[in-house]
Amino acid sequence: MTTPGGSKMAMVYEDFTIDIRSAAQGGFEARVVAAPLQESPGVFFSPPLDETTLRAVLEAGGKPAGSPEASKVSSCEIGLLLFTTLMQGEVGDLFERCRARLPGDGSAGLRLRLHFLLSDPAAGYLAALPWEWLWNPRTRSFLATERSTPVVRTLAVPFPGAPLGLRLPLRVLVVDAAPGTMHALDLTLEIERLREALAPLLAAGKVALLHLASPTPEALRDRLLAEEVHVLHFMGHGGYHEGSGYGAVFFVRPDGKEDQVDGTELADYLKDVPGLRLVVLNACQTARLAGRVAAPLHDGVASALLGRQGVPAVVANQHVISDEAAIAFASTFYGRLAEGDDVDAALTEVRLRLKRTTREWATPVLFLAKGGVRIFALKPAGRGKPTRARRPPRRKVEPVRLGIRSFIGYGADMEERTDAPILDLSGHFDGRFIRDPKSWQAAVFPELRAFLKDRVDPHRPVLLDLAAHASIAFAAGWLLEAKSGLDVRVRQRVSEKGELEWGPNDGTAGNDGERLWLERPDVLVRPGGCDVALSLAVSQPNVRADVEEYLRQKDLPVGRILDAVIAPEPGPRSVRGGAHSIRLAQALLPRLRERQPHERSGALHLFCAGPNAFLVYLGQLARCFDRLALYEFAFGAPDNFGRYQRSIELPPPEERRAIPESW
């Protein structure tokens, strides 16, 4: 359908959403959860492909069309098998009836949403199936190549906000990362060809290409915070570890070597950038998943970006993609976005263009947050310098006041200043000393998690009132992770002022040039040790000595101690407030992320003397670490080593993912 001026109008879509998840006895269930005719039939089915066959399909997808591997796999046959599996019985009947309702003028379509749960143990298998190959025997065509039936994948994470209202040009930041230690990529030529393909859009002011000069994750973060960016386009190397189903992209270190960044880490670098609504990963296997039951879904790069609520939409590649296909993708995709197409319709146009000349039309995969498709609301181009996207003004909302007590002391009157009921954990302690050390993991953490899950309102600020141990404060922050988007404040006890409310916007951040941490060398403990210990001296100066004493008497595989000491010196007033706490935590993270190859699968052991509010904000940023072991100062413990005692492991051992040792 076209406008009187001849340009194609954006198609209006209705959703046909199918929830696909594991069922009893090793089977699966597909159920319609949203459809124009408001019916919800479901079907049960067995695995359509065994894991060996699925692995062969995934491998063949990245091979040239004439290769022996590719010749053994028919996309039509596999697509027909998937279609008859998914669209059997009442589900297929409803789908066809909904399609029949579409007007014949091409003004409307039926969007097929395939919805997966991050927590589903079978999601790693289900989401790895090549659903883009769904082949309808009635129309003898692939659904994903029909503009009227785009196929998208959604994950059970909320869409972060309304469509972004922006004025053209669509601002695309290109990151070209070609480490000198990896297979050579001619990204300079690829960028030149990208500019040539987009020349009409650039000249018309509909698209602006920005370039990141230094392809490091830190430089990327700085650029995203410095100016408005709508789309991040990464071109370079991607990696996938077959044994663990673990994916990454590769940035470039200052020395030219590769810097492996997994999806979880990349999501942290992209957080809290309101204008960023789409990430395009033009790198191999960034949409690849393990393809087996019990493999975690969030270990793929694209799914991790969505799973941690970093961005509402990600386009990534299941397989290797050629330069020709990548250029055709970019020119068509960004052109359609600039004309007002939704992201799924734009990708469908890409598939139509690629299908005539290559089998790579199914290589790009679109992942969407739940409820999100219209990620942009484009306006005519305006004059003047682009400005940061503005958030709508917020109404003042009273916070939820949550009391958490693990010892009495100054928490005796907590009920009077918080919203009842409080979480009282003091029964697990004798004064401040834990009665049974196993209770940290078996009782304290589960009760804390259940309390926060039940009491936190995502639409209201959270004010934590803590008369609690340091481990509980850190764990509370970990549970209320920064990606949740919650406005978290903490009632902090300050010796000379009583108790004050600390928050992210309390004006205590300080100046950009302020020194936050003293320069201290690492302390070598055990050469070759895979674990790292963090000695964090914020309110007390002697933490490292206690950590060294503890490690001397405990047989832990700790190779070195990171000695972190606040500047100018530790003390009870060294942290000024919530904003200062967040700056301190953010400045500490790069040092904690620096791991030697043999340390990648190890744990980070955290020993800290600091205010609870600081620990809450540090905990909010700690989801990027795969294994954390917390330690509590053992007040009055009879047989403690170095005055510390192990408390909580994060994530809990039963929820911990497998970490690949090498690529």
N, C-alpha and C positions, 0 to 999 in steps of 0.2 A: 504494500500500500504506500502511495506517495502523496506528498503535499502538492498544492498547486504549483509550487516552485520547482518540483521535480525531485526533491530529496526524500529519502525513505523515512517514514515515521517509525518511531519505536513501537514495537508490538506490545500489546497488553497481555499479560499471562495470568492464568489461574494455576494454583498448585495442586499437583497430585502427589502427595507425600506418602512414601512407604517406609515404615520403620522395620529395619532388618536386624534381628538379634538371635542369640543362641536360645535353644529350647531344650527340652528334656531328651535324654538318651542320645546325645551327640548330634541331634538335628538342629534345624533352624526354623524361625518363624518370620514371615513377612506379612505385615498388617498395614492396611491403608489407614492412616491417621488424619488425613485431610484430603478432601476431594470436592469438586463443585457440586456433586449430587448428595453430599453429606451421608455417605454410607461408609462402613468400616469393615469390609470383609478381610479375612486373613487366610493364609495357607501355611502349612508346614512342609518342609522339604529337607531332603538329605543333601550332603555336600555335592554340588554339581560337578566339581572337579576334585580329584584327590590332590594332596599337597605336592606330589611329584609332578603331576601334569600341570598344575598351576604354576609351579616354578619354571617349567619348560616354556609355558606361555609367556611368563614375565620376561624370561631371558630372550625369547624369540622376538618380543616386541621391540627390542633395541637393536636388532640386526637388520642389515639391508634387505630389501624386498627379495632379491634373488639368491640370498644365502641359503645354505642347507638347513640351518635352524629355522629360518622364517618359512621355508617351503613346507615344513612339517606341520605348521599351524595355520588353520583357516579361520580368519576373523568372522566370516559368515557362519561357519559351523559352530564355533564357540558362542557367538552372539545369539544364534538360534537356540542353543542349549540354555543359555542364561535367560532368554526371553520366555521360553516355555516353562522354565523353573519358576520364575518370578510372577509371570502373568497367567498362571494356570487358574482354572475355575472361576470363582466369583471376582477375584482380583482383576483378571484379564477382561472379563465381561464389563466390569465397571469402567476400566480404562478405555475400552472401545466406545462405550456409551458417552463418556465424557468427551472423547475426541469427536464424536459425531455431532456434539452440540456446538462445535467451533464454527464461526461464520466462514463462508467461502471466500471472503475478500482478502484473507491474509492479515486481518487486523488484530487477531487474537490467537493465543496459543495455549498449550497445556504443558506446564513445566513439570518434569518428573524429578522429584526430590527423593534421593535415597539417603535415609537418615540412619546414622550409626551412633552407638553409645561408646564413649571413651572407656567406661568401666566394664563393658562386656568382654568376658574372656575370649570370645571368638571374633572380636572385631578385627584383629590383625589378619584373620583369614578372609572374613566377609568383605572388608574394604579393599583387599588386594585383588579381588575378582575384577576382571576387565569389563565393568558395567557399561563403559562407553561403547562397547561392541554390541549392545542389545540390538538384535536384528528382528524386525517385525515381518513375519511371513506374509501377512495380508498386504502390506504395502511394498514388500521386498526391498526394504531400506533399513539403514541404521537409524535408530531414533535420534542419536546425538548429532546427526548431520541434517536433520530436518529443523528448519527454523521454528516450526510450530511445536516441536517436542524437544527442547533442550534437556540434557541430562546433567544434573549437578549432584554433588555429595554434600551433605550437611552433617555437622557434629553437634552434640548436645551441649553447646556453649552459647550464651546469649549474644545477640547482635548488639555491639556497643554503640547505641545511640541512633538517632534519626539519620536519614540520608544527609550527607555533607553538602550544604549549599555553597557552591564555589563559582567563581567567574573564570571563564576560559582566559588563558590557556590551561589545559590539563598539564600539571607540572610533574614530570617524570624524572626521577633521579636515577641515573645509570651508574651502577657499580661494576667495574670490570676488574676482576681479580685473576691474575695469571701468575701464580708462584713460580719462581725460577727452578724449583726443585721438582716440579711436576710436568706432565706431558704438555708440550707447548701448545698454546692457543693463540691464534691471530685475532685478538680482540680489537686491536686498532682497526683492522679491516672491517670487522663486524660492526663497530660503531659507525664507521664511514658509510657502510651500506645501510645501516639503520637510519642515519640522517638522510641519505638519498631517498630511501623508501618513504620517509615521513616529510620530505621537503614540501609538498603542497600544504600539509597541515601546519608545518612550522611557519611557512610564509603567510598563511591565513590567520596566524595567531591562535590556532586551536590547540596546539600542543607546544610545550616548551621542554626541551631536553636539557637537563642539568647533569653535570659530571662530577663524581667524587674523585679528586686527584689522588688521595692516599687511601687505597683499598684496605683499611683496617677497620675492625668493628668499632673501635673507639672514635675514629674519625667519622664513621657513619653516624654514630649517635650524636656527635657534636653538630653535624650538618642538619640532621633532622630537627634538632632543637633550635637551630639558628634561623631557619627559614621554612616557609610553607612547602611541603612536599605531599602530593596526592598519591603517587604511585612509586614504589621502589622496584626497580628493574635490575636484578642481579644476573650478571653473566660471568660464567667461570666454571670451576670444577665442582661437582657434587660427588658424594661418596655414599656407599651403602655396604654395611657389613652383613653378609649373608647369614652368618651363624647366629647373630643376635637380633637382626632386624633393626639396626640402628643406623640412622642416616645423618649426614652433615654436609655443610658447604665449606669451602676453603677460601679464607681471606689471605692476605699477604702480610707477613711480619715486616718491620722496618728493614731487616737484613735480607729480605727477598724470599725467605723460606715460607712454606705453607703454614697457615694458622687454622687448624681444624675447629670449627664452631658448629655444635649440634643445634637441633631445632629449639631446644629449651633455652640454650644460651642466646641464640639469635632473637628469640622472643623477648628476652630481657632487654636487649639493646633497642628493641622497637617499641617498648612500652611507653604509655603516656604521651603519645604523639597524636593529638586529636585530628589533624588533617590527613594523616596517613590511613587510607582505606583499602589499599590493594598492594599485595606483594606478588611480583612475577619472578619466579625462580627459573631462569634460563640456564639451568645446570642439570646434568644427568642425574636421574634416579632420585630427585628430590621429592617426588610423590610416591616413591617405592615403599611398599610395606612387606612384612615378612612372608605373608601368604600361608600362615599356619595358625592353627588354634592355639590359644594360650600366649601368643605373641602380643605384646602391648601395642595398641594403636598409636599412642602418642610418641613412639620412637621414630616415626617418619618425620622429615623436616617440615613438610607442609602441615601435617596434622598436628605437630607440636606447636606451630605458630598459632593455629586456631585454638588448640586445646588450652593454651595459657592465656587466651583472650587478648592476644597481641594486636591482631587486625581482623576485620570482618570477612576478608576474602583473600584467598591465595590461589594462584595458578602455578602449577609445578609440573614437572615431567616425570612420567612413569619410567621412561627408558632414555636411551641416548637419542639426541635430536640433532639433525644435520644443520649446518649453517644456513642452507637455503630455506629449510622449513622454519628456522628461527626468525629469519628476516621476513618471510611471508607472514608469519604469525604476528610480528610486531606491527607491520604496516597496516594490516587489516584490523587487528584487535584495537589498537589505539585510535585508529580512524573511526571505528564504530562507537567507541566510548565517547569520543569528541562529538559525534553526531547525536548523542543522547541515548544510545542503546544501554540496556542493563548488561552487566558483565557476562551473564550466561548467553544472552543473545549475541553479544560480540564474539564470544568463543565459538558459538555455532557457525557464524560466518567464517571464522578461521578454518573450521573443519571442512566446510564446503569448498573453500579455496584449495586446501591441501589434498582433499580426497581425489582430485582429478589427476594428480601427478605423483603422489607418494602415499605409502601406508602409514605415515607418521601423523595422520589426522587425529588418531586416538591417543597420541602421546601426551599432549597437554591435558591436565585434569584440573577441574575447578572444585575447590573446597570452600564452603560457605559456613558462616556461623548460623545458628538456628534463627530463622526469621529474617535473615538479611539477603537481599539480592540487589535492591536499589541502593547502592552505596554512595552514588553521587546524585546531586540534583543540580544540573548544570544551568548556568545563567549566561547571557551574552557577555562577550569580552568587555572588560572595563578598562579605564585608563589608570595610570599610576602604578606605583610599586606594589607588588603582591604583599599582602599582610597575612599574619598568622590567622588560622581559623579561630573564630571566637566561639566560646561555649555560651549557651543561653544563660541569662542570669538565674541564679538559684534562689528559691525562696528559703527563708530561714527555717530550718527544721530542727526541732529539739532532738538531741542525741539519745540513743538508748544507753542508759547507764548500767553497766554490767559489773557486778562485784565478784571478785575471785579471791578467796582467802585460803591460805594454807598454814598460817599461824595466826595467833590472836593479836597480841601487841596493839599496834595502831589500827588494826582491822576490826577491833571489837565493836565499833559503832557503824560498821559498813552498811548494815541494813537501813540505817536512817538516811543515807545519801545516795542510794542506788535503787534501781527498779527491782522489786522482789520477783522471784527469789534469787538469792546469790548462789554461787557455787562454793560450797564449804568443803575444802579438802583437808581440813586440819585433823580429821580423824585418822589420816594415814601417817601422822607425824607425832613424835614425842617432843614437844617444843618445836624446834626447827629441824630436828633429826628424824629422818624417815625410819619408821618402825621396821619395814621389810623392804630392802633395796629393790626387790622385784616389782614392788607396787608402782614404781615410777612408770614402767612400761605397761604393766598389766592393769593398772587401775587409774592412776593420776592422769595419764595422757588420754585414755579413752573417755574418762568423765569430762575432761576439758573440751575435747572435740565435740562430744554430744551436747554439752552446754552451749557452746558457741553456735553450733549448727541450729539449735532450737531457738536461740534468743536473738541472733543477729538479723536485723531487717536491712536488706540491701538498699532501701530507699532512705535510710536515716543514718546519720553519723553514729559511730560507736565510741563511747567513752568508757575506757577500761579503768576500773578502780582496783588496784592490785595491792593486797597485803600478802604477797606470795614470793616463793623462791624464784631465783633468776631463771632456772630451767623452765618454769611455768610461764614466765613472761616471754621468753624467747619462743617457746612452743606456741603460745597464743598468737604471736606475730606470724609465725610460720603458717598457722591455720588461716589467718586473715591476710593472706599473701597480697603483695602489692597489685598483682594482676586482677584481684577481685574488684578493684575500683572503689573500695570502701574508704570513707573518710574516718580514719582511726585516730583517736586522741587518747591520751593517757593521763590519769591523775597521778602526778609525781610528787613524792614527799621531798621537800627541800628544807634543810635543817633550820635556816634562819627565817623562812617565810611560811612554814607550815606545809600545806599542800597546794600545788598549782596545776592547772590544766595545760598540758603540753600538746601541741598539734602541729601538723605540717605547715600551717600558715601563721605561726605565732610570732613571726618577725625576728627570729633568733639565728637565722642562717649565717649571718656575717658577710664579710667581703670575699670576693672571688679569689683574691691573692693571699688569703689567710692560710697559714700553715696549720694543717689539721693533725698530722701524725709525725712523730719523730722518726728520723732515719735510724733504724736498728737492723743489724745483720741477722740472718737466720742462724739458729743454733743447731749444729749437726749432732744428732743423737745416735742413729744407727745407719751406717752406709747401706744403701739399697733398700731401706725401709719404704713400703708403699704408702703408708699413712702420713699425714701431716697434722701437727698440733698447733693450735692458735692460742698464744698467751696474750690476753687482751687486758691491758692495764688502763683503766679509765678513771676509776675512783680510788684505787689503791695501787701503790708502786711496786709491790713485791710479788706480782703474780708469777713471773717467769721462774723464780726460785722454787716456788711451790710446784709448778709444773715439772721442772727438772727432777725434783725429789720424787714426785709421783711416778714419773716414767722410769726412774732408777729402780723402783721396787715393783713395778708392774711389767709384765712381759707383753708389751704392745709393739706392733710392727711400725712404730713411728720413726721415720727417717730424719725429720728435722722439725724444729719449732720456729714458727713465725712469731717474732717478738714485736707486737704492736703496742705502742705507748702513745697516748694522746699528747698533743702539744698544747701549751708549753710544758705541762707536767700533770700527772694524775692528781686528783683530789676530789673532794665532795662537791665542788662547784665547777668542775672542769667542763661539764656539759650545760649549755645555757638553756636549752629548750628542745621542743620537738623538731623544728626545722633544722637546728644545729645537729641533732641526732641523725636525721636523715642524710645530711651532708657528710657526716662522719662515716656512716655506713656505706654510702655510695663510694666514697674515696677509698675505703678499705677493700671493696670487692675485687678490683683488678689484681691486687696482690694475692688474694685468696684463689683467684682463678688460675694463676700461673702454676702449672703442674708439669713436672718432668714426665716423660712417657711412661715410666714404670709406676708413677703415682696416679695415673688416670682412673684406675679401678679401686684406689684406696679411699679411706674415710678421712674426714676432717674432724679432729677432736677439738672441741671448743671449751676453753677455760677462760672465764671472764669475771672481772670485778668491775661492775658498772651499774648505773641506775637502771631500774626496770624499764623505764620508757625507752631508753636507748636500745635495750635488748629486744623490745617489741619491734622497733623499726628495723633493726638488723635482721630479726627473724622474718620480717615481711619480704626481705630481699634474698633470702637464703634458699629459695626453691631451686636455684640453679645448681645446687650441690646435690649429688646423687646419694651421698652417705654422710650423715652428720651424727656425731656422738657428743652429747652434752654432759657437762660435769658440774656438780654442785659443791659449793664450799661447805665442808662438813662441820657445822657448828657443834662442838662438844662430842663428836663421834669418838668412841673409845679406842678403836683400832683403825684409824684412817692413815693413809699414806699421803704425805704432802698436803694434808688438810682438804683434799678434794675427793669426791666420790662420784662414780659414773651414775647418770640418771636416765635420760631419755635418748632413744635413737630415732632419727628422722631421715627419711620416712620410716615408719615401723617396719621391722624386718620382713614381715609377711607381705608388704606392699612394694618392696624394693625391686626395681627393674634390673635386668642383667646389663652389665657394662662391658663393651667389647675391649679387649686388650690391645688390638691392633687392627689396622685396615688392610 
